[in-house]
């Protein structure tokens, strides 16, 4: 509204008397004002496109840097023959903090991708994965170990076409043997994730049982204190300097004299 008012529009009440307000030009439109408004719209639209382009470039750069770090780690594991173990450990990393639930979902997606290519090897749509797809992005790029399964085990290749990223599982390069190897890695990761989840659940249950036992013990102690208050009164008396000796309460000073033999000597003198 402020923009339209700046180029000559004015606020006015509705002719119907319904209380609504309108913006109208109070006469013939002033051409310079209209041209200025069109230039402002063009500037804002161009600036928005530039911001979007910069954001896309930044996201692309960050994605490439992240993938490069992952490739280096994967190459190190591959060089020592620990590729599958590395992939399994990646899926068992609970980066999402959801108890590896996202890892299981993404493993299911990867299994579907590989199975589709195995069942329909000539279907191009199964061999061309658009990384802008939310489900594919989550399973391949966001999920640690996802890109490694499709690129290192299956032989996939990431390319960019018209500013959009794709993962290609090319015929001839991605063979049936590589696809089955990738599926084996997915199955191994699923078993490991399930084992980690079971251990976590058992630990949580044990902690809950320990908390229940501790609470029950505390409640028993409080119940004993309510049923036997004399223990507390005796403790209070001791705190005030009173001792119980032979069923008789005596001051601490007198008890000390008896312990040092002074009290007995005084009694003998009196006798």
C-alpha positions in Angstrom: 0.0 0.0 0.0 2.8 2.4 0.9 4.4 1.8 -2.5 1.2 2.6 -4.4 0.7 5.7 -2.4 4.2 6.8 -3.2 3.4 6.9 -6.9 0.2 8.9 -6.5 -2.6 6.6 -5.3 -4.8 8.0 -2.5 -6.9 6.2 0.1 -10.6 6.8 0.0 -13.8 5.3 1.5 -16.0 2.9 -0.4 -19.0 4.4 -2.3 -21.2 1.6 -0.9 -20.6 2.8 2.7 -19.5 -0.7 3.9 -16.5 0.7 5.7 -13.9 -0.6 3.3 -11.1 1.5 2.1 -9.8 1.8 -1.5 -6.8 3.1 -3.3 -7.6 5.4 -6.3 -5.8 7.7 -8.6 -7.3 11.2 -7.9 -7.3 12.1 -11.6 -5.4 11.2 -14.7 -2.4 9.0 -13.9 0.8 10.9 -13.9 3.1 9.3 -16.4 6.4 10.1 -14.5 5.0 8.5 -11.3 3.9 5.4 -13.2 7.2 5.0 -14.9 9.0 5.4 -11.6 6.8 2.7 -10.1 7.5 0.4 -13.0 11.3 1.0 -12.6 11.0 0.2 -8.8 9.1 -3.0 -9.5 11.8 -4.0 -12.1 14.5 -3.2 -9.6 12.9 -5.3 -6.8 12.3 -8.2 -9.2 15.9 -8.2 -10.4 17.3 -7.9 -6.9 15.1 -10.9 -5.8 16.5 -13.0 -8.7 20.1 -12.0 -7.8 19.5 -13.0 -4.2 18.0 -16.3 -5.2 21.0 -16.9 -7.6 23.5 -16.1 -4.8 21.7 -18.4 -2.4 21.8 -21.2 -4.9 25.5 -20.6 -5.6 26.2 -20.6 -1.8 24.2 -23.8 -1.3 25.9 -25.5 -4.3 29.4 -24.5 -2.9 28.6 -25.8 0.6 27.2 -29.0 -0.9 30.3 -29.5 -3.0 32.6 -28.9 -0.1 30.7 -31.3 2.1 30.7 -34.0 -0.6 34.5 -33.5 -1.1 35.2 -34.1 2.6 33.0 -37.2 2.5 34.8 -38.4 -0.7 38.2 -38.1 1.0 37.0 -40.1 4.1 35.5 -42.7 1.8 38.7 -43.0 -0.2 40.8 -43.5 2.9 38.4 -46.3 4.1 38.4 -47.8 0.6 42.2 -47.8 0.5 42.4 -50.1 3.5 39.6 -52.3 2.5 37.1 -50.9 5.1 34.6 -49.4 2.7 31.6 -51.4 3.9 32.5 -50.9 7.5 32.8 -47.2 7.0 29.4 -47.0 5.3 27.8 -48.9 8.1 29.3 -46.6 10.7 28.1 -43.6 8.8 24.5 -44.8 8.9 24.8 -45.6 12.6 25.7 -41.9 13.4 22.7 -40.3 14.8 23.2 -36.8 13.5 19.5 -36.1 13.2 19.0 -37.0 16.9 16.0 -39.1 16.2 17.3 -42.5 17.4 18.4 -43.5 13.9 14.8 -43.3 12.6 15.9 -41.2 9.6 18.7 -43.7 8.9 16.1 -46.5 8.5 13.9 -44.4 6.3 16.8 -43.4 4.1 18.0 -47.0 3.9 14.5 -48.0 2.7 14.7 -45.3 0.0 18.2 -46.4 -1.2 17.0 -50.0 -1.3 14.0 -48.9 -3.5 16.4 -47.0 -5.9 18.7 -50.0 -6.3 15.9 -52.5 -6.6 14.2 -50.5 -9.3 17.3 -50.4 -11.4 17.8 -54.1 -11.0 14.3 -54.9 -12.0 14.0 -52.5 -14.8 17.6 -51.9 -16.1 16.4 -50.2 -19.3 14.2 -47.6 -17.7 16.0 -44.3 -17.8 13.8 -42.7 -15.1 15.2 -45.2 -12.5 18.8 -44.4 -13.5 18.5 -40.6 -13.3 17.9 -39.3 -9.8 17.1 -35.6 -9.4 18.8 -34.5 -6.2 16.4 -31.7 -5.9 13.7 -34.2 -5.0 13.2 -34.0 -1.2 13.2 -37.8 -0.6 16.3 -38.3 -2.9 18.1 -35.3 -1.3 17.5 -36.7 2.2 18.6 -40.2 1.3 21.6 -39.4 -0.9 23.0 -36.0 0.2 21.8 -35.3 3.6 22.2 -38.9 4.9 25.7 -39.8 5.8 26.6 -42.9 3.8 23.9 -42.5 1.2 26.1 -41.0 -1.5 28.8 -43.5 -0.7 26.4 -46.4 -1.4 25.3 -45.1 -4.8 28.6 -43.6 -5.9 31.3 -45.9 -4.5 29.4 -49.2 -4.3 27.0 -48.9 -7.3 29.2 -46.7 -9.5 26.9 -43.7 -9.8 28.0 -40.3 -10.9 26.8 -36.9 -9.9 26.4 -34.3 -12.7 24.9 -30.9 -13.1 22.6 -30.0 -16.0 21.1 -26.5 -16.5 22.0 -25.6 -12.9 20.3 -28.7 -11.4 22.1 -31.7 -9.9 21.5 -35.3 -10.8 22.9 -38.7 -9.9 23.2 -40.9 -12.9 23.4 -44.7 -12.7 24.7 -45.2 -16.2 24.2 -48.4 -18.1 27.5 -50.3 -18.6 29.1 -48.5 -15.7 26.5 -49.5 -13.1 26.4 -53.2 -13.6 24.2 -55.8 -11.9 27.2 -56.9 -9.8 27.8 -53.4 -8.5 24.1 -52.9 -7.7 24.0 -56.1 -5.7 27.1 -55.1 -3.9 25.4 -51.8 -3.0 22.3 -53.7 -1.8 24.5 -55.8 0.5 26.0 -52.7 2.0 22.4 -51.4 2.6 21.3 -54.6 4.3 24.5 -54.6 6.5 23.8 -51.0 7.5 20.2 -51.8 8.3 21.2 -54.7 10.6 23.7 -52.5 12.3 21.2 -49.7 12.8 18.7 -52.1 14.2 21.3 -53.5 16.7 22.3 -50.0 17.8 18.6 -49.1 18.3 18.0 -52.3 20.4 21.0 -51.5 22.6 19.9 -48.0 23.0 16.4 -49.1 24.0 17.7 -51.6 26.4 19.9 -49.0 28.0 17.0 -46.6 28.3 14.9 -49.3 29.9 17.6 -50.2 32.4 18.0 -46.5 33.3 14.3 -46.3 33.8 14.3 -49.4 36.1 17.2 -48.0 38.1 15.3 -44.7 38.5 12.2 -46.6 39.7 14.3 -48.6 42.2 15.9 -45.5 43.5 12.6 -43.8 44.0 11.1 -46.8 45.8 14.2 -46.9 48.1 13.7 -43.2 48.9 10.0 -43.7 49.6 10.8 -46.6 52.0 13.3 -44.5 53.9 10.8 -41.7 54.2 8.1 -44.1 55.4 10.5 -45.5 58.1 11.2 -41.9 59.3 7.4 -41.3 59.6 6.9 -44.5 61.6 9.9 -44.1 63.9 10.2 -40.4 64.8 12.2 -41.2 68.0 15.3 -41.6 66.0 15.0 -38.1 64.9 14.4 -36.8 68.5 17.4 -38.7 69.8 19.5 -37.2 67.1 18.2 -33.8 68.1 19.1 -34.4 71.8 22.6 -35.5 70.9 23.0 -32.3 68.9 22.1 -30.3 72.1 24.9 -31.9 74.1 22.9 -34.7 75.9 24.0 -38.4 76.0 22.1 -41.5 77.0 24.2 -43.8 79.3 22.6 -46.9 80.9 19.1 -45.8 80.0 19.7 -42.4 81.8 20.3 -39.1 80.1 23.5 -37.4 81.2 25.2 -34.2 80.1 28.2 -34.5 77.9 30.5 -32.8 80.5 29.5 -35.3 83.2 30.1 -38.2 80.8 33.6 -36.9 80.0 34.4 -36.7 83.7 33.4 -40.3 84.2 35.5 -41.4 81.2 38.5 -39.6 82.6 38.0 -41.2 86.0 37.3 -37.9 87.8 33.7 -38.7 88.4 34.5 -42.1 90.1 37.1 -40.5 92.3 34.6 -37.9 93.5 32.1 -40.6 94.3 34.7 -42.5 96.4 35.6 -39.4 98.3 31.9 -38.8 99.1 31.6 -42.4 100.4 
